[in-house]
C-alpha cells in the first residue's frame, strides 16, 4: 500500500512519543517537523533523524506532505488545523480538537467542504487493554451495561512539566487535559452521550511551579481544577466522572474506569496507557479475575490514530479517532462546565458513531488485516 507522508507541527513534550510511534507503521513516512522555536525543531530532527526541518508556514505548504500532525498548545489547535486544511492537508490534532465548540465545528465543516479527513487524539483506546475491554463488553461478559465510574485524581502538572502554565488556561484544566482519555474510552465502550451535568471549581487561584526551568514562577489559574460530573449515555447507562488537579495528599485506590452490568463488572485499565491489566467479576464470583489481553498495541506511544487515518485515506473506510468523535467529547467537556455554571443538565447537540473495534490478530505494524 502506498505510504502516506506526514509532517509534524509542534516539537514539545509529547512530540517524541509521536515521532517514535509514527515510525512503527510502514504505511507512514515521517517527512518533516516544524515549530515556532526553530532550535527545538532542529533538536528533535537530529534526535529522531527526521529528514527536513521547516518553518510552520513552509510545512503547511510542503508538497510532499499528506497529513499534518498538529501538536501545538490547545489554544493554537484550531488555527493550525484550519491552516493545514486550507492548504489541502489532512489533519490529525493532539487533544482537544479545539478550545471552543465553535472552533471545533469550524474545523469539521472546513474538512467536509474540502473532502479532507480530521482526526484527533487520544488513540489510547486502540491499545490492547481498552480493546480487550471492548471485546468483553461486545461478547456479553457482564451483560447489559448499567453504570460506569471514572476517576482522574492528581495534584497537577506543575511539579514535573517543564512549561505547565497552559494546563491552567482556557482549553486545559483537568477536564480538557485528561478528560479526553476518559471520555473517549467511555464512548468507545458505551457509545455516545445524551446529556451531562456536574459541579466545577477553582480550588487554588494560584499555583507555584516546582519543576525546572521555571521553578518558583506563579501561575494564575483560569480554568476549574476539580470537576465532578454525571453522564447519561444514549444507551441508558449512567456514568460518574471526576477529574481533578487538586488532590494534594494523594487519593486512595480509586479505579480508573469500572463498568457495571446486569451480569457482572469490568475493571478497565488506565485510559492514558495502551496496555492492561483487565479484570472481570461476574455474578457469583468471589474475586476479580484477570483476563488475558486479546489484542496487541500494548506499548506506550502515539501514532496509532495517525496510522489508522492513513489507512482510511488509502482505502476509503472510516477512521476511528475521527473528528466527529473528538467533537462529541469536546462538547461533553464544555457541557460539564456549562452545567456547573448554570445549575442544570446540558443536553448534547452532537452525537457520534461508536468507533469500530479493532480486528483480532493484527500484526504489530498494521491496522488493517
ABEGO torsion letter per residue (X at the ends): XBBBBBBBBEABAAAAAAAAAAAABAABBBABBBBABAAAAAAAAAAAGBABBBBAAAAAABAABABBBBABBAAAAAAAAAAAAAAGBBBBBBOBABABAAAAAAAAAAAAAAGBBBBBOBAAAABAAAAAAAAAAAAGAAEBBABBBBBBBBAEAAAABABAAAAABBGBEAAAAAAAAAAAAAAAAAEBBABBBEBBBBABABBBBABOAABGBBBBBABBABBBBBBBBAAGBBBBBBBBAABAAEBBBBBABBBBBAAEBBBBBBAABABOBBBBBBBGBABBBBBBBABBGABBEBGAAAAAAAAAAAAGBBBABBAAAAAAAAAAAAAAAAAAAAGBBBBBABBBBBBBBBBBGBBAABABX
